[in-house]
Amino acid sequence: MESESLQFFESMLTTPSPSGYEAPVQAVVREYAEKFADKVDTDFHGNVTATVHSAGKTRVMMAGHCDQIGLLVTQIDELGFIHCQTIGGWDPVQLVGQKMSIWTDNGPIPAVISRKPIHLLTDSERKAPIALKELWLDIGAKDQAQAKSQVQVGDPVTLQLGMQKIQNNLAFGPKMDDTTGLWVVIEAARRYGKMADKNCAAFAVSTVQEEIGLRGARTSAFGIDPHIGIAVDVTHATDCPTIDKGERGEVYLGRGPVIYRGPNMNPKVVSRLVEVAEKNDIPYQMAALGKPAPNDSNAIQTTRGGVAAGLVAIPNRYMHSAVEMISLDDIDQAADLLAAFLHSVQDDDDFRPGM
């Protein structure tokens, strides 16, 4: 992985983007994409699209969502403690004792999120599941007035952002979902742009609001009207304790991107992805999904008159936590895979199933 590409990845990981509040990270995406794309557009929903070889006959959309799960300030109480609701799907257990950032108009405010100490919990409280209403943010304010002078209702909140590398070229931190997929589609477009004999028009889209209903993929795909659409998102790595491989499949960190098969995926797109991976010696893993995908590939497939959809996934341990773990090798290989896929598309290719 080139140093500038890694720096781009790390920059996105340290820039906040809760659903509906993606503008800061989209500025990072635009700045990077403008170095290589024919054009970079931002629509009214907030999606950012980088286009490479716009003259191509066949339109191929690649989508990685830029939004992350987070919290939203709903109340500042009389003592200056801050109460929130969730943006996206949280397990409240993941929040207890975490360092947080409240993203205000005047910059980030550090905070901690916690609950009543275990010593003070009743027996029934100890046995009950943790509820979000039992947690609060503490910014160290002396009273409500001081807290309100810094924080407003509606300010977004994230875990403290950042990435830490560990052995075997793995890295962890919050927001790997889906900074990894977003990096892959932007990087794949950049690598495709450096290739000779390009045929298809490539649209790399940083979609918004995936975590609250696949919203950005739906609006951006409607605007692009692609023939082929591939979403890149994270998937659960099953190479750790307590996860049933019989139910979830065998997915390992460091063994390459995952190509999905199932009713949400066009069989010719799947076959081409596999063919391209094998031709270019790119490691990959296979997985199956028998229902509509809970990611952008779902919205893309059913846009307008239908799109030949595909799903490439990045193995991720501990999804929707502060320590989401991925392999840097996997995302690098995923970018190579999609760039090679784009290069393989010819004007006379027919991706209609059974034709």
Secondary structure, DSSP 4 states (H G I P E B T S, - for coil): --HHHHHHHHHHHTS--BTT--HHHHHHHHHHHTTT-SEEEE-TT--EEEEESTT-SSEEEEEEE--B-EEEEEEE-TTS-EEEEEES---GGGGTTEEEEEEETTEEEEEEEE-S-GGG--HHHHHSPP-GGG-EEE---SSHHHHHTT--TT-EEEEPP--EEETTTEEE-TTHHHHHHHHHHHHHHHHHHTSSS--SEEEEEEE--GGGTSHHHHHHHHHH--SEEEEEEEEE---STT--HHHH----TTS--EEEESTTS-HHHHHHHHHHHHHTT---EEEE--S--SSHHHHHHTSTT--EEEEEEEEEBS-SSTT-EEEHHHHHHHHHHHHHHHHH--TT---STT-
